[in-house]
Amino acid sequence: MVSIITPSFNSSAFISQTIDSVLFQTYTDWEMLIVDDCSTDDSASIIKQYSKRDARIKYLKTDLPSGSPCEPRNIGIMSAQGRYIAFLDSDDVWLPNKLEEQLKLFEDADTAIVYSNYEKINEAVSYTHLRAHETLSDL
């Protein structure tokens, strides 16, 4: 199983797309731990609606707002049940075969970590293609 850890704070504008991108994965043995950092928008209700429809989606919450994704990620890691951990921010989406393709790489016993390229998308859904050697400071 893959434990997908998603920190969330006031993510109501994007969290549905994020969760849907996990639901559409071709690899289905996963759990999604969404850790709410005391959101003040409708994020919690959106996440809870999804968790009622699919038991693999779990809603967790910090006791106090941390102001950083670090504490929510750590809470997710401590609650994870999967053999593998994947991180997905609350305003990101995955292609449908992301988990399936990455898990194939773990068939090599010497593989400890796997990562992938990404495409930046702005709120108007225009893509910026990044080359492997580019960094955020290059943009």
N, C-alpha and C positions, 0 to 999 in steps of 0.2 A: 504494500500500500504506500501511496505517496501522501504525505501531509502537506497541504498547501496552506501557507501562513500569510494572511492578509491583514496588515494593520489598517485601521480605518478611523478617520476623523473628518466629520462633516463632508462625507463623500457621496451624498445623495444624488448628485448630478451624474455620477459615473458608476456607482457600485453595481447597478443592475447589469450593465455591459460587462463588467469584470466577472461577476458571478456567472452570467450566461456563457462567457468564453470558457469557463471551467466545465459547466454542464455540457457543452458541445465537444468536449475532449473525446477522441477516439479511444483513449485509455481510460477505463472507468473505475479502477480500483484506487480511489482517492478519498480523502476527507479534506474539507476546506474549513479551516479555523479562522474566522474573521473576528479580530479583536478590536472592539470599539474603544477609542480613547476618550470616552465621555462626550460624544458628539452632541451638538445642540440643534442639529437639523433633523431631517427624517431618516437618516441613515439606519438607525437601530430598527425602526419599523420595517423598512425595506428588507434588511438582512433577516429579520425574524420571519417575515413572510416566506422568504426562500427556504429558511431552515425548517419551516412547517411542511413544505412540499417535498423536501429532499433531506433525509436524515444524515446524509454525508456532509451537509453544511451546518456548521456549529457556530453559534453566536457566543462570544465571550466579551467581557468588558473590564476595563481597568477600574480600580477603586477611585482614583483621582486622575484628572487629565495630566498626562506626562509632558505634553508639548513636543513629543518626538516619537518616531516610529520604533525606536529601540525597545522600550518597555513592552509595547504590544507584541512585537516580534518575539521577545523572550518569553512572554506568557504563552504565546502560540507554540513555541518550541517545547516548553515544559508540559504542555497538554497534548502534544503530538503522539499519535499511536502508530504512525507509519514507519517503514524502514527507511524511507527517503523523505527529505524535506525540500520543498520548493517554495520560493518567496514570490509573491505576486502583490504588487501595490494596488490600492483600491481605485486607482485611476488608470490602470493598465489592462490590456487584454492579451490573450494568447491565441495563436492560430490553433485550429482544432487538433492537429497532430503533434503539438509541442511535447507533451509528456511521453507519448509513444516513441517518438524519435529520440528523445534524450535518454529514456530508460534503456534503449538498445545499447547505448554506449557503456552502460554499467556491466554488460556481459563480460567485458575485459576486467579480470580480477584486480588489475593494478589501477583502475580508475577510481578516484576518490571524490572528484568534483566535476560537474558538467555545467557549462554555461552556454549561452547562445547570443547571436546578434540580435539587434532590435531595430525597429523603425520608429522614429518619433512621429507622433501625430498631434497636431494642435486641435483645439476645440472645434475648428471648422473642418476637421478631418482631412487636412492636407498632409501628405507624407514628406518626410525628409529622410532620404536614404543615407544611412551611415555606413562607411567602410570600416572594416575590422580595425584599422590602425587609428581611426579618429577617436578622440576623446571629447567629453563634454566641453573642455576648455577650448577645443578647436572650433566650436560652433559659434 
